[in-house]
């Protein structure tokens, strides 16, 4: 239901933007985004109650305590956009546009091919853990990670070869010239390595979330951000796209490697208790 709501919200946002662009210009993007959120909100909620329920602090507190590390974790993980734009803005004119195009194509492509696995893994994993089926849970995690790795590789390779073609036929014209296309094309190879990790993070996080190690996930992501930002700053003494690519790789793969190391320790404990 949730991915379907996201899809319909995105489609409606696009339609509204196209219809209103000639009349309202850039504000059509804002209106489209608002309707996107509203549509998702309506589709996800079973109903909107007028009478507000009484808030029981005893119930809310543990919920907030569980959410806090996940909020921190996701904020740290999504700092990839901040890293791209903070350092990309220091490059030459037009470079940030090229960088945004390539990074968005890779991140959206990787996310789309693994969204089904992300949605299905956690509830199935929780079910096995709740019934003490630790061996089955371990096999499920291993299989899901292997499948997501293959899907991510296929997606990244597809975008590496098809991305330049799509940009040539969809973007060239008007303010985006053929020269801009030529400047964008080499970046697909530059950002191929970090693209492999864009769709994998949530897959690797979920086993730790399932066993309530959310604070560890948050700490690993924050640490990855600090290390990635430090390395990028050091390498960016000579501004280049390669420095940003390396920083992204450290950020994304750092969180994946860190969570995988912790999971290997935790899974041994689970298997011993099976």
LOPA-799516 format. One record per residue: residue number from 1; residue in one letter; chain; x, y, z of N, C-alpha, C in turn. Coordinates in steps of 0.001 Angstrom, whole numbers. Layout:
{pt NUM, "a", "A", {X, Y, Z}, {X, Y, Z}, {X, Y, Z}} ...
# end
This chain:
{pt 1, "x", "A", {827, -1211, 0}, {0, 0, 0}, {862, 1262, 0}} {pt 2, "x", "A", {1915, 1248, 804}, {2759, 2443, 913}, {3485, 2773, -395}} {pt 3, "x", "A", {4142, 1804, -1049}, {4767, 2124, -2344}, {3754, 2595, -3388}} {pt 4, "x", "A", {2548, 2040, -3370}, {1512, 2471, -4308}, {1114, 3917, -4040}} {pt 5, "x", "A", {1016, 4277, -2761}, {693, 5666, -2406}, {1785, 6613, -2884}} {pt 6, "x", "A", {3037, 6193, -2726}, {4155, 7013, -3207}, {4104, 7187, -4711}} {pt 7, "x", "A", {3805, 6112, -5415}, {3731, 6161, -6871}, {2636, 7120, -7338}} {pt 8, "x", "A", {1425, 6971, -6776}, {313, 7827, -7177}, {583, 9286, -6819}} {pt 9, "x", "A", {1191, 9503, -5647}, {1529, 10872, -5247}, {2516, 11511, -6206}} {pt 10, "x", "A", {3515, 10739, -6634}, {4522, 11252, -7563}, {3911, 11562, -8930}} {pt 11, "x", "A", {3014, 10692, -9387}, {2351, 10901, -10689}, {1492, 12160, -10654}} {pt 12, "x", "A", {713, 12328, -9584}, {-135, 13512, -9455}, {709, 14778, -9364}} {pt 13, "x", "A", {1825, 14699, -8628}, {2736, 15841, -8533}, {3259, 16246, -9906}} {pt 14, "x", "A", {3638, 15262, -10704}, {4148, 15529, -12051}, {3063, 16159, -12935}} {pt 15, "x", "A", {1847, 15617, -12879}, {748, 16135, -13703}, {435, 17592, -13337}} {pt 16, "x", "A", {356, 17882, -12034}, {60, 19245, -11577}, {1155, 20217, -12010}} {pt 17, "x", "A", {2413, 19769, -11903}, {3534, 20627, -12295}, {3469, 20961, -13781}} {pt 18, "x", "A", {3201, 19957, -14605}, {3123, 20175, -16056}, {1969, 21121, -16410}} {pt 19, "x", "A", {818, 20941, -15755}, {-362, 21753, -16061}, {-166, 23216, -15637}} {pt 20, "x", "A", {408, 23427, -14465}, {492, 24779, -13890}, {1779, 25525, -14221}} {pt 21, "x", "A", {2742, 24852, -14863}, {4057, 25481, -15048}, {3981, 26774, -15861}} {pt 22, "x", "A", {3242, 26752, -16965}, {3150, 27947, -17810}, {2504, 29117, -17077}} {pt 23, "x", "A", {1609, 28805, -16139}, {891, 29853, -15421}, {1640, 30348, -14187}} {pt 24, "x", "A", {2214, 29406, -13418}, {2796, 29763, -12121}, {4324, 29614, -12057}} {pt 25, "x", "A", {4916, 29040, -13078}, {6369, 28879, -13078}, {6848, 27927, -12001}} {pt 26, "x", "A", {7872, 28347, -11249}, {8489, 27465, -10258}, {7535, 27112, -9119}} {pt 27, "x", "A", {6511, 27947, -8887}, {5552, 27644, -7823}, {4751, 26387, -8120}} {pt 28, "x", "A", {4685, 25994, -9396}, {3984, 24750, -9734}, {4656, 23547, -9079}} {pt 29, "x", "A", {5973, 23615, -8891}, {6704, 22541, -8207}, {6279, 22443, -6749}} {pt 30, "x", "A", {6125, 23604, -6112}, {5719, 23638, -4705}, {4313, 23067, -4548}} {pt 31, "x", "A", {3396, 23510, -5408}, {2008, 23027, -5334}, {1948, 21526, -5619}} {pt 32, "x", "A", {2708, 21075, -6620}, {2754, 19652, -6938}, {3258, 18828, -5771}} {pt 33, "x", "A", {4282, 19329, -5076}, {4839, 18611, -3916}, {3813, 18521, -2793}} {pt 34, "x", "A", {3081, 19629, -2548}, {2069, 19638, -1483}, {982, 18605, -1778}} {pt 35, "x", "A", {503, 18572, -3021}, {-522, 17603, -3392}, {19, 16171, -3310}} {pt 36, "x", "A", {1292, 15993, -3609}, {1939, 14684, -3491}, {1819, 14165, -2056}} {pt 37, "x", "A", {2166, 15017, -1096}, {2100, 14635, 317}, {664, 14393, 759}} {pt 38, "x", "A", {-254, 15264, 324}, {-1660, 15116, 709}, {-2252, 13807, 204}} {pt 39, "x", "A", {-1948, 13467, -1045}, {-2465, 12226, -1623}, {-1940, 11019, -851}} {pt 40, "x", "A", {-643, 11019, -537}, {-70, 9907, 230}, {-721, 9808, 1605}} {pt 41, "x", "A", {-941, 10968, 2225}, {-1546, 11012, 3554}, {-2944, 10396, 3537}} {pt 42, "x", "A", {-3731, 10770, 2537}, {-5110, 10275, 2431}, {-5131, 8772, 2157}} {pt 43, "x", "A", {-4233, 8312, 1285}, {-4225, 6895, 923}, {-3743, 5998, 2053}} {pt 44, "x", "A", {-2811, 6478, 2849}, {-2240, 5649, 3920}, {-3173, 5552, 5121}} {pt 45, "x", "A", {-3780, 6670, 5507}, {-4639, 6642, 6691}, {-5983, 5980, 6380}} {pt 46, "x", "A", {-6456, 5112, 7247}, {-7759, 4475, 7028}, {-8913, 5465, 7168}} {pt 47, "x", "A", {-8689, 6563, 7887}, {-9728, 7577, 8068}, {-9212, 8697, 8941}} {pt 48, "x", "A", {-9786, 9869, 8799}, {-9368, 11015, 9600}, {-10433, 11278, 10659}} {pt 49, "x", "A", {-10067, 11181, 11918}, {-11009, 11409, 13004}, {-10998, 12879, 13414}} {pt 50, "x", "A", {-12185, 13400, 13680}, {-12297, 14795, 14107}, {-11899, 14937, 15565}} {pt 51, "x", "A", {-12384, 14031, 16406}, {-12044, 14072, 17830}, {-10629, 13548, 18033}} {pt 52, "x", "A", {-9779, 14401, 18594}, {-8393, 14004, 18829}, {-8328, 13043, 20016}} {pt 53, "x", "A", {-7611, 11941, 19869}, {-7502, 10989, 20987}, {-6632, 11545, 22110}} {pt 54, "x", "A", {-6883, 11087, 23320}, {-6062, 11493, 24451}, {-4677, 10868, 24331}} {pt 55, "x", "A", {-3678, 11654, 24640}, {-2293, 11191, 24516}, {-1826, 10605, 25843}} {pt 56, "x", "A", {-1470, 9355, 25814}, {-945, 8675, 26999}, {580, 8718, 26939}} {pt 57, "x", "A", {1171, 9524, 27808}, {2633, 9705, 27799}, {3351, 8373, 28013}} {pt 58, "x", "A", {2755, 7497, 28803}, {3384, 6197, 29087}, {3543, 5370, 27813}} {pt 59, "x", "A", {2641, 5596, 26840}, {2718, 4863, 25580}, {3627, 5589, 24590}} {pt 60, "x", "A", {3536, 6935, 24570}, {4295, 7740, 23608}, {5794, 7688, 23873}} {pt 61, "x", "A", {6189, 7684, 25153}, {7622, 7757, 25487}, {8448, 6629, 24873}} {pt 62, "x", "A", {8059, 5347, 25051}, {8862, 4277, 24435}, {8850, 4345, 22906}} {pt 63, "x", "A", {7743, 4856, 22345}, {7675, 5009, 20890}, {8693, 6035, 20412}} {pt 64, "x", "A", {8744, 7184, 21089}, {9710, 8219, 20727}, {11142, 7728, 20951}} {pt 65, "x", "A", {11316, 6952, 22020}, {12644, 6406, 22315}, {13100, 5465, 21205}} {pt 66, "x", "A", {12164, 4734, 20616}, {12493, 3823, 19516}, {12705, 4585, 18215}} {pt 67, "x", "A", {11940, 5658, 18035}, {12040, 6435, 16790}, {13305, 7283, 16723}} {pt 68, "x", "A", {13740, 7804, 17870}, {14846, 8767, 17890}, {16079, 8279, 17122}} {pt 69, "x", "A", {16598, 7078, 17403}, {17785, 6639, 16659}, {17516, 6457, 15165}} {pt 70, "x", "A", {16280, 6078, 14806}, {15954, 5908, 13388}, {15913, 7255, 12680}} {pt 71, "x", "A", {15388, 8278, 13375}, {15362, 9627, 12800}, {16784, 10132, 12605}} {pt 72, "x", "A", {17622, 9944, 13624}, {19026, 10357, 13533}, {19722, 9599, 12414}} {pt 73, "x", "A", {19449, 8302, 12342}, {20075, 7455, 11337}, {19710, 7896, 9928}} {pt 74, "x", "A", {18422, 8129, 9688}, {17980, 8527, 8353}, {18457, 9921, 7990}} {pt 75, "x", "A", {18495, 10816, 8967}, {19027, 12155, 8706}, {20495, 12073, 8302}} {pt 76, "x", "A", {21254, 11248, 9018}, {22678, 11083, 8691}, {22848, 10452, 7314}} {pt 77, "x", "A", {22023, 9433, 7027}, {22135, 8746, 5746}, {21779, 9663, 4586}} {pt 78, "x", "A", {20739, 10496, 4754}, {20323, 11387, 3684}, {21228, 12600, 3543}} {pt 79, "x", "A", {22261, 12683, 4345}, {23219, 13780, 4196}, {24060, 13605, 2938}} {pt 80, "x", "A", {23833, 12491, 2193}, {24518, 12350, 911}, {24136, 13496, -27}} {pt 81, "x", "A", {22863, 13919, 44}, {22404, 15051, -771}, {23112, 16328, -325}} {pt 82, "x", "A", {23240, 16495, 990}, {23915, 17678, 1534}, {25381, 17700, 1114}} {pt 83, "x", "A", {26015, 16539, 1181}, {27428, 16450, 785}, {27598, 16795, -698}} {pt 84, "x", "A", {26721, 16256, -1537}, {26796, 16518, -2979}, {26655, 18005, -3267}} {pt 85, "x", "A", {25663, 18644, -2657}, {25393, 20044, -2984}, {26365, 21003, -2318}} {pt 86, "x", "A", {26812, 20652, -1109}, {27759, 21534, -419}, {29082, 21630, -1172}} {pt 87, "x", "A", {29599, 20484, -1625}, {30871, 20491, -2344}, {30675, 20775, -3836}} {pt 88, "x", "A", {29546, 20323, -4392}, {29284, 20568, -5805}, {29118, 22038, -6125}} {pt 89, "x", "A", {28609, 22818, -5159}, {28412, 24251, -5377}, {29733, 25004, -5489}} {pt 90, "x", "A", {30822, 24361, -5059}, {32132, 25005, -5125}, {32859, 24722, -6436}} {pt 91, "x", "A", {32240, 23910, -7289}, {32811, 23621, -8595}, {32414, 24717, -9590}} {pt 92, "x", "A", {32785, 24546, -10846}, {32520, 25563, -11847}, {31040, 25706, -12162}} {pt 93, "x", "A", {30723, 26707, -12956}, {29341, 26982, -13340}, {28741, 25794, -14092}} {pt 94, "x", "A", {27570, 25396, -13684}, {26866, 24303, -14348}, {27200, 22925, -13811}} {pt 95, "x", "A", {28281, 22806, -13051}, {28705, 21492, -12567}, {27701, 20877, -11596}} {pt 96, "x", "A", {27066, 21728, -10779}, {26096, 21217, -9814}, {24881, 20625, -10523}} {pt 97, "x", "A", {24498, 21207, -11652}, {23380, 20675, -12442}, {23724, 19284, -12957}} {pt 98, "x", "A", {24925, 19135, -13510}, {25362, 17824, -14024}, {25397, 16798, -12903}} {pt 99, "x", "A", {25928, 17229, -11772}, {26071, 16341, -10613}, {24710, 15879, -10097}} {pt 100, "x", "A", {23760, 16812, -10012}, {22418, 16464, -9542}, {21730, 15483, -10485}} {pt 101, "x", "A", {21882, 15695, -11789}, {21266, 14811, -12777}, {21747, 13371, -12614}} {pt 102, "x", "A", {23064, 13221, -12569}, {23651, 11880, -12509}, {23331, 11200, -11180}} {pt 103, "x", "A", {23496, 11930, -10065}, {23251, 11325, -8748}, {21794, 10930, -8579}} {pt 104, "x", "A", {20868, 11746, -9093}, {19445, 11420, -8975}, {19089, 10193, -9805}} {pt 105, "x", "A", {19632, 10095, -11006}, {19344, 8933, -11851}, {19829, 7653, -11181}} {pt 106, "x", "A", {21021, 7705, -10602}, {21559, 6515, -9926}, {20766, 6168, -8672}} {pt 107, "x", "A", {20489, 7168, -7825}, {19823, 6897, -6545}, {18388, 6431, -6753}} {pt 108, "x", "A", {17674, 7047, -7697}, {16296, 6628, -7959}, {16267, 5225, -8556}} {pt 109, "x", "A", {17163, 4954, -9499}, {17215, 3635, -10124}, {17506, 2536, -9128}} {pt 110, "x", "A", {18495, 2765, -8268}, {18855, 1754, -7268}, {17740, 1563, -6253}} {pt 111, "x", "A", {17098, 2677, -5853}, {16021, 2583, -4884}, {14809, 1834, -5420}} {pt 112, "x", "A", {14499, 2041, -6699}, {13324, 1397, -7294}, {13470, -119, -7366}} {pt 113, "x", "A", {14658, -588, -7724}, {14817, -2040, -7910}, {14855, -2790, -6580}} {pt 114, "x", "A", {15135, -2085, -5481}, {15200, -2774, -4180}, {14034, -2425, -3255}} {pt 115, "x", "A", {13105, -1565, -3706}, {12019, -1139, -2816}, {11163, -2314, -2377}} {pt 116, "x", "A", {10933, -3267, -3270}, {10132, -4435, -2910}, {10781, -5240, -1801}} {pt 117, "x", "A", {12095, -5408, -1884}, {12827, -6149, -852}, {12784, -5395, 477}} {pt 118, "x", "A", {12905, -4059, 415}, {12870, -3255, 1626}, {11534, -3381, 2341}} {pt 119, "x", "A", {10453, -3389, 1571}, {9114, -3457, 2152}, {8839, -4833, 2758}} {pt 120, "x", "A", {9327, -5890, 2117}, {8986, -7255, 2529}, {9918, -7838, 3586}} {pt 121, "x", "A", {11175, -7391, 3614}, {12144, -8033, 4496}, {11789, -7884, 5969}} {pt 122, "x", "A", {11542, -6667, 6421}, {11363, -6431, 7861}, {10191, -7204, 8472}} {pt 123, "x", "A", {8966, -7147, 7902}, {7870, -7907, 8523}, {8102, -9415, 8520}} {pt 124, "x", "A", {8668, -9943, 7428}, {8951, -11382, 7378}, {10049, -11768, 8361}} {pt 125, "x", "A", {11022, -10895, 8511}, {12110, -11154, 9451}, {11603, -11112, 10887}} {pt 126, "x", "A", {10756, -10125, 11198}, {10195, -10014, 12543}, {9349, -11236, 12895}} {pt 127, "x", "A", {8609, -11730, 11926}, {7765, -12905, 12160}, {8611, -14103, 12553}} {pt 128, "x", "A", {9711, -14324, 11855}, {10584, -15463, 12162}, {11271, -15289, 13513}} {pt 129, "x", "A", {11699, -14076, 13817}, {12373, -13827, 15087}, {11410, -13989, 16258}} {pt 130, "x", "A", {10183, -13535, 16096}, {9195, -13643, 17179}, {8858, -15092, 17506}} {pt 131, "x", "A", {8940, -15966, 16502}, {8646, -17386, 16722}, {9921, -18199, 16985}} {pt 132, "x", "A", {11040, -17499, 17175}, {12281, -18186, 17507}, {12898, -18964, 16365}} {pt 133, "x", "A", {12521, -18661, 15134}, {13068, -19353, 13964}, {14327, -18615, 13483}} {pt 134, "x", "A", {15371, -18669, 14290}, {16572, -17884, 14035}, {17347, -18358, 12807}} {pt 135, "x", "A", {17360, -19662, 12574}, {18062, -20197, 11400}, {17374, -19717, 10120}} {pt 136, "x", "A", {16030, -19783, 10112}, {15280, -19308, 8947}, {15476, -17800, 8756}} {pt 137, "x", "A", {15507, -17066, 9850}, {15713, -15616, 9778}, {17086, -15296, 9181}} {pt 138, "x", "A", {18087, -16039, 9608}, {19442, -15837, 9085}, {19505, -16114, 7582}} {pt 139, "x", "A", {18855, -17190, 7140}, {18835, -17522, 5714}, {18106, -16444, 4916}} {pt 140, "x", "A", {17018, -15919, 5480}, {16250, -14865, 4810}, {17100, -13609, 4623}} {pt 141, "x", "A", {17826, -13229, 5665}, {18670, -12036, 5590}, {19762, -12220, 4542}} {pt 142, "x", "A", {20430, -13370, 4581}, {21514, -13643, 3634}, {21012, -13634, 2197}} {pt 143, "x", "A", {19889, -14303, 1967}, {19322, -14372, 609}, {18909, -12985, 116}} {pt 144, "x", "A", {18273, -12207, 991}, {17810, -10872, 606}, {18982, -9956, 264}} {pt 145, "x", "A", {20043, -10045, 1045}, {21218, -9201, 779}, {21871, -9570, -549}} {pt 146, "x", "A", {21963, -10860, -828}, {22567, -11293, -2096}, {21727, -10839, -3286}} {pt 147, "x", "A", {20411, -10999, -3175}, {19525, -10571, -4265}, {19605, -9058, -4463}} {pt 148, "x", "A", {19629, -8300, -3358}, {19702, -6842, -3466}, {21022, -6391, -4080}} {pt 149, "x", "A", {22110, -7103, -3775}, {23404, -6778, -4382}, {23365, -6974, -5896}} {pt 150, "x", "A", {22771, -8091, -6321}, {22673, -8371, -7758}, {21791, -7333, -8445}} {pt 151, "x", "A", {20644, -7023, -7846}, {19732, -6041, -8430}, {20366, -4660, -8513}} {pt 152, "x", "A", {21091, -4289, -7466}, {21754, -2992, -7451}, {22825, -2904, -8532}} {pt 153, "x", "A", {23571, -3993, -8719}, {24601, -4024, -9758}, {23971, -3899, -11148}} {pt 154, "x", "A", {22882, -4641, -11365}, {22197, -4582, -12661}, {21675, -3170, -12924}} {pt 155, "x", "A", {21064, -2567, -11890}, {20522, -1219, -12023}, {21613, -208, -12351}} {pt 156, "x", "A", {22737, -287, -11634}, {23829, 662, -11853}, {24442, 505, -13240}} {pt 157, "x", "A", {24597, -735, -13687}, {25139, -975, -15031}, {24178, -450, -16099}} {pt 158, "x", "A", {22877, -645, -15870}, {21888, -161, -16830}, {21934, 1358, -16947}} {pt 159, "x", "A", {22027, 2037, -15800}, {22078, 3501, -15821}, {23401, 3993, -16392}} {pt 160, "x", "A", {24486, 3255, -16133}, {25795, 3635, -16671}, {25758, 3705, -18196}} {pt 161, "x", "A", {25073, 2753, -18819}, {25039, 2701, -20282}, {23836, 3439, -20884}} {pt 162, "x", "A", {22708, 3419, -20195}, {21505, 4053, -20742}, {21349, 5509, -20320}} {pt 163, "x", "A", {21964, 5878, -19187}, {21841, 7240, -18673}, {22230, 8316, -19679}} {pt 164, "x", "A", {23411, 8208, -20299}, {23790, 9224, -21293}, {22806, 9319, -22456}} {pt 165, "x", "A", {22254, 8180, -22861}, {21279, 8190, -23963}, {20014, 8928, -23547}} {pt 166, "x", "A", {19541, 8658, -22327}, {18342, 9326, -21836}, {18554, 10830, -21719}} {pt 167, "x", "A", {19706, 11234, -21226}, {19984, 12665, -21087}, {20047, 13342, -22454}} {pt 168, "x", "A", {20629, 12657, -23415}, {20743, 13232, -24764}, {19376, 13489, -25378}} {pt 169, "x", "A", {18451, 12542, -25217}, {17148, 12654, -25879}, {16095, 13372, -25041}} {pt 170, "x", "A", {16290, 13431, -23723}, {15290, 14057, -22863}, {15655, 15468, -22412}} {pt 171, "x", "A", {16955, 15780, -22349}, {17366, 17060, -21771}, {17985, 18034, -22774}} {pt 172, "x", "A", {18656, 17525, -23793}, {19324, 18423, -24739}, {18281, 19227, -25505}} {pt 173, "x", "A", {18470, 20525, -25502}, {17524, 21433, -26130}, {17245, 22591, -25198}} {pt 174, "x", "A", {17071, 23775, -25736}, {16839, 24942, -24889}, {18100, 25322, -24128}} {pt 175, "x", "A", {17972, 25451, -22798}, {19110, 25896, -21986}, {20117, 24779, -21736}} {pt 176, "x", "A", {19691, 23536, -21903}, {20619, 22406, -21724}, {21168, 22037, -23099}} {pt 177, "x", "A", {22403, 22454, -23356}, {22990, 22321, -24684}, {23679, 20963, -24865}} {pt 178, "x", "A", {24147, 20729, -26082}, {24882, 19499, -26373}, {26208, 19483, -25615}} {pt 179, "x", "A", {26766, 20658, -25383}, {27993, 20763, -24579}, {27733, 20305, -23145}} {pt 180, "x", "A", {26566, 20682, -22614}, {26195, 20226, -21269}, {26091, 18704, -21228}} {pt 181, "x", "A", {25532, 18138, -22282}, {25428, 16671, -22385}, {26813, 16031, -22365}} {pt 182, "x", "A", {27753, 16621, -23109}, {29122, 16086, -23161}, {29804, 16195, -21805}} {pt 183, "x", "A", {29483, 17244, -21047}, {30073, 17416, -19718}, {29467, 16461, -18690}} {pt 184, "x", "A", {28226, 16061, -18918}, {27531, 15182, -17979}, {27915, 13728, -18142}} {pt 185, "x", "A", {28112, 13293, -19373}, {28346, 11876, -19677}, {29475, 11232, -18865}} {pt 186, "x", "A", {30663, 11863, -18727}, {31749, 11204, -17963}, {31411, 10961, -16496}} {pt 187, "x", "A", {30449, 11710, -15957}, {30119, 11580, -14534}, {29430, 10261, -14206}} {pt 188, "x", "A", {28836, 9617, -15215}, {28196, 8328, -14955}, {29220, 7293, -14514}} {pt 189, "x", "A", {30406, 7332, -15070}, {31466, 6415, -14654}, {32054, 6848, -13314}} {pt 190, "x", "A", {32167, 8158, -13101}, {32734, 8686, -11861}, {31928, 8259, -10640}} {pt 191, "x", "A", {30592, 8221, -10781}, {29729, 7925, -9641}, {29142, 6515, -9686}} {pt 192, "x", "A", {29768, 5657, -10478}, {29288, 4274, -10577}, {29457, 3527, -9258}} {pt 193, "x", "A", {30596, 3690, -8588}, {30862, 2965, -7338}, {29871, 3345, -6237}} {pt 194, "x", "A", {29690, 4646, -5924}, {28693, 4950, -4882}, {27283, 4546, -5273}} {pt 195, "x", "A", {26995, 4480, -6578}, {25646, 4107, -7007}, {25289, 2691, -6581}} {pt 196, "x", "A", {26280, 1823, -6427}, {26020, 441, -6027}, {25417, 355, -4620}} {pt 197, "x", "A", {25683, 1384, -3809}, {25239, 1330, -2414}, {23931, 2068, -2159}} {pt 198, "x", "A", {23470, 2878, -3112}, {22297, 3710, -2866}, {21053, 2904, -2534}} {pt 199, "x", "A", {20896, 1743, -3148}, {19696, 952, -2893}, {19871, -123, -1837}} {pt 200, "x", "A", {21068, -194, -1231}, {21372, -1301, -322}, {21259, -952, 1153}} {pt 201, "x", "A", {21387, 336, 1489}, {21496, 718, 2897}, {20365, 170, 3762}} {pt 202, "x", "A", {19120, 427, 3331}, {17983, -10, 4151}, {17903, -1523, 4281}} {pt 203, "x", "A", {18356, -2242, 3259}, {18368, -3705, 3329}, {19298, -4169, 4445}} {pt 204, "x", "A", {20464, -3538, 4550}, {21453, -3948, 5546}, {21086, -3447, 6944}} {pt 205, "x", "A", {20291, -2368, 7023}, {19899, -1850, 8334}, {18827, -2699, 8992}} {pt 206, "x", "A", {17922, -3250, 8196}, {16715, -3861, 8741}, {16954, -5026, 9702}} {pt 207, "x", "A", {17936, -5900, 9467}, {18170, -6958, 10461}, {18499, -6413, 11850}} {pt 208, "x", "A", {19255, -5332, 11926}, {19584, -4738, 13226}, {18368, -4052, 13833}} {pt 209, "x", "A", {17551, -3427, 12978}, {16321, -2810, 13471}, {15393, -3881, 14036}} {pt 210, "x", "A", {15353, -5032, 13371}, {14472, -6124, 13806}, {14854, -6656, 15185}} {pt 211, "x", "A", {16143, -6616, 15514}, {16578, -7098, 16829}, {16801, -5941, 17810}} {pt 212, "x", "A", {16213, -4779, 17472}, {16185, -3604, 18350}, {17571, -3020, 18626}} {pt 213, "x", "A", {18415, -3019, 17620}, {19732, -2386, 17729}, {19727, -1053, 16963}} {pt 214, "x", "A", {18639, -292, 17150}, {18473, 941, 16383}, {19518, 1998, 16737}} {pt 215, "x", "A", {19905, 2055, 18006}, {20907, 3044, 18401}, {22253, 2761, 17735}} {pt 216, "x", "A", {22584, 1502, 17566}, {23827, 1154, 16874}, {23775, 1595, 15414}} {pt 217, "x", "A", {22626, 1406, 14770}, {22466, 1852, 13380}, {22662, 3361, 13289}} {pt 218, "x", "A", {22058, 4091, 14226}, {22208, 5543, 14239}, {23647, 5979, 14433}} {pt 219, "x", "A", {24339, 5353, 15373}, {25733, 5714, 15644}, {26643, 5403, 14448}} {pt 220, "x", "A", {26409, 4259, 13808}, {27207, 3884, 12634}, {27024, 4893, 11515}} {pt 221, "x", "A", {25787, 5314, 11283}, {25523, 6283, 10218}, {26132, 7645, 10517}} {pt 222, "x", "A", {26021, 8082, 11763}, {26620, 9366, 12148}, {28136, 9308, 11984}} {pt 223, "x", "A", {28740, 8212, 12417}, {30189, 8053, 12276}, {30605, 8068, 10801}} {pt 224, "x", "A", {29807, 7409, 9953}, {30098, 7374, 8517}, {30038, 8769, 7907}} {pt 225, "x", "A", {29078, 9565, 8355}, {28959, 10939, 7864}, {30189, 11757, 8235}} {pt 226, "x", "A", {30615, 11634, 9481}, {31773, 12404, 9956}, {33030, 12033, 9172}} {pt 227, "x", "A", {33266, 10738, 9004}, {34447, 10277, 8266}, {34370, 10703, 6803}} {pt 228, "x", "A", {33191, 10537, 6193}, {33021, 10892, 4775}, {33243, 12378, 4555}} {pt 229, "x", "A", {32667, 13197, 5421}, {32808, 14643, 5276}, {34269, 15066, 5470}} {pt 230, "x", "A", {34947, 14430, 6411}, {36355, 14761, 6672}, {37231, 14410, 5475}} {pt 231, "x", "A", {37045, 13217, 4924}, {37830, 12798, 3761}, {37542, 13678, 2553}} {pt 232, "x", "A", {36277, 14008, 2340}, {35926, 14851, 1198}, {36544, 16235, 1338}} {pt 233, "x", "A", {36499, 16795, 2531}, {37102, 18113, 2771}, {38603, 18091, 2507}} {pt 234, "x", "A", {39255, 17003, 2938}, {40696, 16876, 2720}, {41021, 16756, 1234}} {pt 235, "x", "A", {40275, 15916, 530}, {40525, 15702, -900}, {40094, 16891, -1746}} {pt 236, "x", "A", {39174, 17709, -1207}, {38604, 18810, -1985}, {39473, 20064, -1961}} {pt 237, "x", "A", {40673, 19929, -1415}, {41606, 21060, -1491}, {41861, 21411, -2945}} {pt 238, "x", "A", {41804, 20380, -3801}, {41768, 20590, -5248}, {40383, 20142, -5696}} {pt 239, "x", "A", {39425, 21095, -5845}, {38036, 20738, -6143}, {37897, 19829, -7360}} {pt 240, "x", "A", {37176, 18708, -7178}, {36968, 17776, -8281}, {35768, 16891, -7993}} {pt 241, "x", "A", {35194, 16337, -9056}, {34092, 15396, -8914}, {34559, 14107, -8245}} {pt 242, "x", "A", {35817, 13733, -8473}, {36349, 12497, -7880}, {36329, 12554, -6357}} {pt 243, "x", "A", {36618, 13736, -5793}, {36605, 13887, -4339}, {35201, 13657, -3792}} {pt 244, "x", "A", {34191, 14177, -4493}, {32806, 13989, -4063}, {32409, 12522, -4183}} {pt 245, "x", "A", {32830, 11870, -5259}, {32525, 10453, -5458}, {33133, 9597, -4350}} {pt 246, "x", "A", {34375, 9885, -3982}, {35031, 9138, -2908}, {34318, 9368, -1583}} {pt 247, "x", "A", {33935, 10623, -1313}, {33219, 10937, -90}, {31888, 10207, -2}} {pt 248, "x", "A", {31162, 10169, -1113}, {29893, 9437, -1154}, {30101, 7947, -912}} {pt 249, "x", "A", {31142, 7405, -1506}, {31435, 5975, -1336}, {31723, 5654, 121}} {pt 250, "x", "A", {32477, 6529, 779}, {32793, 6323, 2199}, {31527, 6394, 3040}} {pt 251, "x", "A", {30671, 7372, 2740}, {29430, 7544, 3489}, {28514, 6338, 3338}} {pt 252, "x", "A", {28257, 5940, 2109}, {27284, 4869, 1845}, {27814, 3488, 2215}} {pt 253, "x", "A", {29030, 3178, 1760}, {29586, 1860, 2067}, {30027, 1753, 3520}} {pt 254, "x", "A", {30383, 2891, 4126}, {30768, 2882, 5537}, {29616, 2410, 6413}} {pt 255, "x", "A", {28418, 2919, 6131}, {27246, 2513, 6910}, {26888, 1054, 6650}} {pt 256, "x", "A", {27044, 620, 5398}, {26745, -777, 5062}, {27721, -1731, 5736}} {pt 257, "x", "A", {29006, -1433, 5632}, {30030, -2297, 6226}, {29895, -2328, 7748}} {pt 258, "x", "A", {29643, -1158, 8344}, {29507, -1087, 9797}, {28337, -1915, 10309}} {pt 259, "x", "A", {27184, -1775, 9663}, {26007, -2539, 10093}, {26183, -4028, 9829}} {pt 260, "x", "A", {26884, -4376, 8761}, {27111, -5792, 8463}, {28022, -6428, 9510}} {pt 261, "x", "A", {29045, -5716, 9950}, {29939, -6243, 10990}, {29173, -6502, 12290}} {pt 262, "x", "A", {28327, -5537, 12662}, {27533, -5704, 13883}, {26558, -6867, 13734}} {pt 263, "x", "A", {25942, -6997, 12545}, {24991, -8082, 12319}, {25672, -9443, 12415}} {pt 264, "x", "A", {26879, -9559, 11914}, {27583, -10834, 11981}, {27827, -11249, 13434}} {pt 265, "x", "A", {28073, -10278, 14284}, {28258, -10579, 15710}, {26930, -11004, 16334}} {pt 266, "x", "A", {25872, -10266, 16026}, {24564, -10543, 16606}, {23971, -11848, 16097}} {pt 267, "x", "A", {24212, -12161, 14818}, {23635, -13378, 14270}, {24255, -14628, 14909}} {pt 268, "x", "A", {25517, -14531, 15292}, {26156, -15663, 15974}, {25491, -15921, 17325}} {pt 269, "x", "A", {25111, -14840, 17992}, {24410, -14985, 19283}, {23049, -15632, 19079}} {pt 270, "x", "A", {22353, -15180, 18007}, {21028, -15742, 17722}, {21098, -17228, 17379}} {pt 271, "x", "A", {22085, -17575, 16548}, {22210, -18962, 16106}, {22597, -19881, 17264}} {pt 272, "x", "A", {23365, -19369, 18206}, {23741, -20183, 19359}, {22532, -20467, 20274}} {pt 273, "x", "A", {21585, -19521, 20267}, {20395, -19683, 21115}, {19295, -20479, 20410}} {pt 274, "x", "A", {19533, -20811, 19114}, {18495, -21534, 18341}, {18361, -22972, 18836}} 
# end
